[in-house]
Amino acid sequence: MLCPLAAPTPPTVYTVICTELHRQGLMPDAWMEADAAFGAKMPAVVMNGYHLWAKPVVALMQRSHAFTMFVNSIAQPWAQEMAYLEGVEEHGSFAGLLVMIFGIPFSALLGIFVTPWR
């Protein structure tokens, strides 16, 4: 007898890359908290897609300082813009806004393949 598979639940941890940057001392506490709040507002399809690509990125960050610095150069503007949107920073980041404009739809597109689409 075939049993239907349960739908994946949305991640309860909303931050992956920023968590690793914070762990390595590269992300301020206030930005980390704002990042978690921002992630909690994202649709499950976005978060599941984000987790799909971000977890392997973090695994590589944990093995390579050079790769961490590369990721940090992209993540810091994102985090500043996100902190601005969450009311933590007075100014956002245009570069961070661009990362959001492309990153959120990209993650959502990937998320379609790991979550049921209704």
ChimeraX attribute file (.defattr): number of C-alpha atoms within 10 A of each C-alpha:
attribute: neighborCount
match mode: 1-to-1
recipient: residues
	/A:1	3
	/A:2	4
	/A:3	5
	/A:4	6
	/A:5	6
	/A:6	7
	/A:7	9
	/A:8	11
	/A:9	9
	/A:10	15
	/A:11	15
	/A:12	11
	/A:13	12
	/A:14	22
	/A:15	21
	/A:16	19
	/A:17	23
	/A:18	26
	/A:19	20
	/A:20	18
	/A:21	22
	/A:22	15
	/A:23	11
	/A:24	13
	/A:25	10
	/A:26	15
	/A:27	20
	/A:28	13
	/A:29	12
	/A:30	11
	/A:31	22
	/A:32	19
	/A:33	16
	/A:34	21
	/A:35	24
	/A:36	18
	/A:37	16
	/A:38	17
	/A:39	19
	/A:40	17
	/A:41	10
	/A:42	14
	/A:43	12
	/A:44	21
	/A:45	23
	/A:46	23
	/A:47	26
	/A:48	26
	/A:49	22
	/A:50	25
	/A:51	21
	/A:52	16
	/A:53	14
	/A:54	18
	/A:55	13
	/A:56	12
	/A:57	17
	/A:58	20
	/A:59	12
	/A:60	14
	/A:61	21
	/A:62	14
	/A:63	10
	/A:64	12
	/A:65	12
	/A:66	11
	/A:67	15
	/A:68	21
	/A:69	14
	/A:70	12
	/A:71	17
	/A:72	19
	/A:73	11
	/A:74	13
	/A:75	20
	/A:76	19
	/A:77	20
	/A:78	24
	/A:79	27
	/A:80	25
	/A:81	27
	/A:82	26
	/A:83	24
	/A:84	17
	/A:85	16
	/A:86	15
	/A:87	12
	/A:88	16
	/A:89	16
	/A:90	10
	/A:91	12
	/A:92	19
	/A:93	17
	/A:94	13
	/A:95	16
	/A:96	19
	/A:97	17
	/A:98	13
	/A:99	17
	/A:100	17
	/A:101	11
	/A:102	10
	/A:103	16
	/A:104	17
	/A:105	15
	/A:106	14
	/A:107	20
	/A:108	21
	/A:109	16
	/A:110	20
	/A:111	23
	/A:112	16
	/A:113	13
	/A:114	16
	/A:115	19
	/A:116	11
	/A:117	8
	/A:118	4
